[in-house]
């Protein structure tokens, strides 16, 4: 499992999108059927939805006052 973070000053430059596309490309090479990830409600879940990920679960009040979302994408 790897964690990637794009620095605040480099957001909206397409770096995150490119990282996700490369991860998908590598997963296809390895004959994976799905990509999965989790993120928090304050971390732009719409970013992942725009890349074709579907929300498959939610933890409420984790962390307190927020939600944690679980996503999956069939490849």
GUNU-974107 format. One record per residue: residue number from 1; residue in three letters; x, y, z of N, C-alpha, C, O in turn. Coordinates in nm, 3 decimals. Example, Ala and Ser with C-alpha at 12.3 -4.5 7.8 and 13.67 -1.06 7.14 Angstrom:
<sites>
SITE   pos   code      n_c1      n_c2      n_c3     ca_c1     ca_c2     ca_c3      c_c1      c_c2      c_c3      o_c1      o_c2      o_c3
SITE     1    ALA     1.319    -0.569     0.780     1.230    -0.450     0.780     1.320    -0.330     0.780     1.424    -0.332     0.846
SITE     2    SER     1.285    -0.225     0.708     1.367    -0.106     0.714     1.290     0.003     0.787     1.341     0.114     0.804
</sites>
This chain:
<sites>
SITE   pos   code      n_c1      n_c2      n_c3     ca_c1     ca_c2     ca_c3      c_c1      c_c2      c_c3      o_c1      o_c2      o_c3
SITE     1    UNK     0.084    -0.118     0.000     0.000     0.000     0.000     0.088     0.123     0.000     0.186     0.131     0.074
SITE     2    UNK     0.054     0.220    -0.083     0.129     0.344    -0.093     0.037     0.463    -0.068    -0.082     0.460    -0.100
SITE     3    UNK     0.094     0.567    -0.011     0.021     0.691     0.009     0.091     0.800    -0.071     0.212     0.818    -0.060
SITE     4    UNK     0.014     0.870    -0.151     0.068     0.980    -0.229    -0.003     1.108    -0.190    -0.124     1.108    -0.167
SITE     5    UNK     0.072     1.216    -0.183     0.015     1.347    -0.150     0.074     1.449    -0.247     0.195     1.451    -0.270
SITE     6    UNK    -0.011     1.532    -0.303     0.035     1.642    -0.386     0.037     1.766    -0.298    -0.063     1.801    -0.235
SITE     7    UNK     0.150     1.832    -0.293     0.163     1.952    -0.210     0.058     2.055    -0.249     0.021     2.067    -0.365
SITE     8    UNK     0.011     2.128    -0.150    -0.092     2.229    -0.172    -0.057     2.324    -0.286    -0.141     2.356    -0.370
SITE     9    UNK     0.067     2.369    -0.288     0.108     2.466    -0.391     0.114     2.407    -0.532     0.126     2.481    -0.630
SITE    10    UNK     0.107     2.274    -0.543     0.111     2.208    -0.674    -0.023     2.149    -0.716    -0.031     2.078    -0.816
SITE    11    UNK    -0.126     2.176    -0.641    -0.258     2.123    -0.677    -0.313     2.199    -0.797    -0.274     2.313    -0.824
SITE    12    UNK    -0.403     2.135    -0.867    -0.466     2.190    -0.989    -0.367     2.204    -1.103    -0.387     2.285    -1.193
SITE    13    UNK    -0.261     2.124    -1.101    -0.163     2.120    -1.210    -0.171     1.988    -1.287    -0.094     1.966    -1.380
SITE    14    UNK    -0.263     1.900    -1.247    -0.278     1.771    -1.315    -0.188     1.661    -1.260    -0.188     1.550    -1.312
SITE    15    UNK    -0.113     1.690    -1.155    -0.021     1.591    -1.098    -0.096     1.475    -1.037    -0.062     1.359    -1.062
SITE    16    UNK    -0.198     1.502    -0.958    -0.276     1.396    -0.894    -0.344     1.308    -0.998    -0.345     1.185    -0.985
SITE    17    UNK    -0.398     1.369    -1.099    -0.464     1.293    -1.207    -0.364     1.202    -1.275    -0.392     1.085    -1.300
SITE    18    UNK    -0.246     1.255    -1.306    -0.143     1.176    -1.371    -0.098     1.059    -1.283    -0.079     0.948    -1.332
SITE    19    UNK    -0.082     1.083    -1.154    -0.046     0.975    -1.062    -0.151     0.864    -1.064    -0.117     0.746    -1.068
SITE    20    UNK    -0.277     0.902    -1.063    -0.385     0.803    -1.063    -0.389     0.726    -1.194    -0.413     0.605    -1.194
SITE    21    UNK    -0.366     0.794    -1.306    -0.365     0.726    -1.435    -0.248     0.628    -1.445    -0.262     0.519    -1.501
SITE    22    UNK    -0.134     0.665    -1.390    -0.019     0.575    -1.388    -0.044     0.454    -1.299    -0.005     0.342    -1.333
SITE    23    UNK    -0.109     0.476    -1.186    -0.143     0.365    -1.097    -0.238     0.268    -1.167    -0.223     0.146    -1.155
SITE    24    UNK    -0.335     0.322    -1.240    -0.429     0.237    -1.313    -0.357     0.159    -1.423    -0.384     0.041    -1.444
SITE    25    UNK    -0.267     0.225    -1.492    -0.189     0.160    -1.597    -0.108     0.043    -1.540    -0.105    -0.065    -1.598
SITE    26    UNK    -0.044     0.064    -1.427     0.034    -0.040    -1.361    -0.055    -0.154    -1.313    -0.019    -0.271    -1.326
SITE    27    UNK    -0.170    -0.121    -1.260    -0.265    -0.224    -1.214    -0.310    -0.311    -1.331    -0.323    -0.433    -1.316
SITE    28    UNK    -0.335    -0.251    -1.445    -0.374    -0.327    -1.564    -0.263    -0.421    -1.607    -0.288    -0.536    -1.644
SITE    29    UNK    -0.138    -0.372    -1.602    -0.022    -0.457    -1.636    -0.015    -0.579    -1.546     0.027    -0.687    -1.589
SITE    30    UNK    -0.056    -0.561    -1.421    -0.050    -0.670    -1.323    -0.177    -0.753    -1.320    -0.196    -0.837    -1.232
SITE    31    UNK    -0.265    -0.730    -1.418    -0.391    -0.803    -1.432    -0.484    -0.787    -1.312    -0.557    -0.879    -1.277
SITE    32    UNK    -0.481    -0.672    -1.250    -0.574    -0.642    -1.141    -0.712    -0.616    -1.199    -0.725    -0.567    -1.311
SITE    33    UNK    -0.812    -0.647    -1.124    -0.950    -0.623    -1.169    -1.008    -0.494    -1.113    -1.099    -0.437    -1.172
SITE    34    UNK    -0.956    -0.448    -1.000    -1.010    -0.330    -0.934    -0.898    -0.244    -0.877    -0.789    -0.293    -0.847
SITE    35    UNK    -0.926    -0.117    -0.864    -0.846    -0.026    -0.783    -0.936     0.013    -0.666    -1.056     0.031    -0.684
SITE    36    UNK    -0.879     0.026    -0.549    -0.958     0.072    -0.436    -0.878     0.174    -0.356    -0.755     0.173    -0.356
SITE    37    UNK    -0.950     0.262    -0.289    -0.886     0.367    -0.210    -0.983     0.416    -0.106    -1.103     0.388    -0.110
SITE    38    UNK    -0.929     0.490    -0.011    -1.015     0.559     0.086    -0.967     0.703     0.098    -0.850     0.734     0.076
SITE    39    UNK    -1.059     0.788     0.133    -1.031     0.930     0.147    -1.130     0.989     0.246    -1.229     0.925     0.282
SITE    40    UNK    -1.104     1.109     0.289    -1.193     1.176     0.384    -1.278     1.282     0.314    -1.244     1.328     0.205
SITE    41    UNK    -1.387     1.318     0.376    -1.480     1.414     0.317    -1.415     1.550     0.292    -1.461     1.625     0.206
SITE    42    UNK    -1.309     1.581     0.364    -1.241     1.710     0.345    -1.127     1.701     0.244    -1.054     1.799     0.226
SITE    43    UNK    -1.110     1.586     0.179    -0.999     1.568     0.085    -1.043     1.558    -0.060    -0.979     1.488    -0.138
SITE    44    UNK    -1.148     1.625    -0.098    -1.195     1.630    -0.236    -1.232     1.494    -0.296    -1.170     1.450    -0.393
SITE    45    UNK    -1.332     1.428    -0.239    -1.374     1.299    -0.296    -1.423     1.311    -0.440    -1.420     1.213    -0.514
SITE    46    UNK    -1.468     1.429    -0.482    -1.513     1.446    -0.620    -1.401     1.422    -0.720    -1.426     1.381    -0.834
SITE    47    UNK    -1.277     1.447    -0.679    -1.161     1.419    -0.764    -1.163     1.274    -0.809    -1.144     1.245    -0.928
SITE    48    UNK    -1.186     1.182    -0.716    -1.185     1.039    -0.747    -1.308     1.000    -0.828    -1.300     0.914    -0.917
SITE    49    UNK    -1.420     1.061    -0.798    -1.542     1.031    -0.873    -1.527     1.072    -1.020    -1.576     1.004    -1.109
SITE    50    UNK    -1.460     1.182    -1.044    -1.435     1.227    -1.182    -1.345     1.129    -1.258    -1.347     1.124    -1.381
SITE    51    UNK    -1.266     1.053    -1.185    -1.177     0.952    -1.246    -1.246     0.817    -1.260    -1.183     0.719    -1.301
SITE    52    UNK    -1.374     0.810    -1.225    -1.450     0.688    -1.245    -1.463     0.598    -1.124    -1.513     0.486    -1.136
SITE    53    UNK    -1.420     0.643    -1.008    -1.434     0.564    -0.886    -1.576     0.575    -0.833    -1.638     0.682    -0.839
SITE    54    UNK    -1.626     0.465    -0.780    -1.761     0.461    -0.721    -1.748     0.443    -0.570    -1.669     0.361    -0.522
SITE    55    UNK    -1.825     0.521    -0.496    -1.824     0.509    -0.351    -1.891     0.378    -0.310    -2.004     0.351    -0.350
SITE    56    UNK    -1.821     0.297    -0.230    -1.875     0.168    -0.188    -1.897     0.159    -0.038    -1.949     0.059     0.012
SITE    57    UNK    -1.858     0.263     0.035    -1.880     0.262     0.179    -1.847     0.395     0.243    -1.773     0.476     0.187
SITE    58    UNK    -1.903     0.416     0.361    -1.882     0.540     0.435    -1.872     0.509     0.584    -1.952     0.431     0.637
SITE    59    UNK    -1.776     0.569     0.649    -1.768     0.567     0.796    -1.806     0.707     0.842    -1.746     0.804     0.797
SITE    60    UNK    -1.902     0.718     0.928    -1.945     0.849     0.975    -1.870     0.889     1.101    -1.828     0.806     1.181
SITE    61    UNK    -1.855     1.018     1.114    -1.790     1.078     1.231    -1.648     1.023     1.251    -1.604     0.997     1.363
SITE    62    UNK    -1.576     1.006     1.137    -1.440     0.954     1.141    -1.354     1.029     1.041    -1.364     1.003     0.921
SITE    63    UNK    -1.270     1.122     1.085    -1.256     1.167     1.222    -1.378     1.249     1.264    -1.464     1.282     1.182
SITE    64    UNK    -1.384     1.280     1.391    -1.502     1.347     1.447    -1.543     1.467     1.362    -1.463     1.557     1.336
SITE    65    UNK    -1.667     1.466     1.320    -1.723     1.575     1.240    -1.707     1.557     1.090    -1.754     1.640     1.012
SITE    66    UNK    -1.641     1.449     1.048    -1.617     1.423     0.906    -1.655     1.280     0.873    -1.699     1.205     0.960
SITE    67    UNK    -1.639     1.245     0.747    -1.665     1.108     0.703    -1.544     1.054     0.630    -1.466     1.129     0.571
SITE    68    UNK    -1.529     0.922     0.634    -1.428     0.853     0.557    -1.501     0.774     0.449    -1.595     0.700     0.479
SITE    69    UNK    -1.457     0.790     0.324    -1.521     0.724     0.212    -1.430     0.616     0.155    -1.308     0.630     0.152
SITE    70    UNK    -1.491     0.508     0.110    -1.422     0.398     0.046    -1.468     0.392    -0.101    -1.588     0.394    -0.129
SITE    71    UNK    -1.373     0.385    -0.191    -1.401     0.387    -0.334    -1.341     0.265    -0.403    -1.243     0.206    -0.357
SITE    72    UNK    -1.402     0.230    -0.517    -1.352     0.121    -0.599    -1.376     0.156    -0.746    -1.473     0.223    -0.781
SITE    73    UNK    -1.285     0.110    -0.829    -1.300     0.128    -0.973    -1.267    -0.003    -1.043    -1.159    -0.058    -1.022
SITE    74    UNK    -1.357    -0.052    -1.124    -1.332    -0.172    -1.202    -1.246    -0.134    -1.322    -1.274    -0.036    -1.392
SITE    75    UNK    -1.141    -0.213    -1.345    -1.054    -0.183    -1.459    -1.045    -0.302    -1.553    -0.976    -0.295    -1.655
</sites>
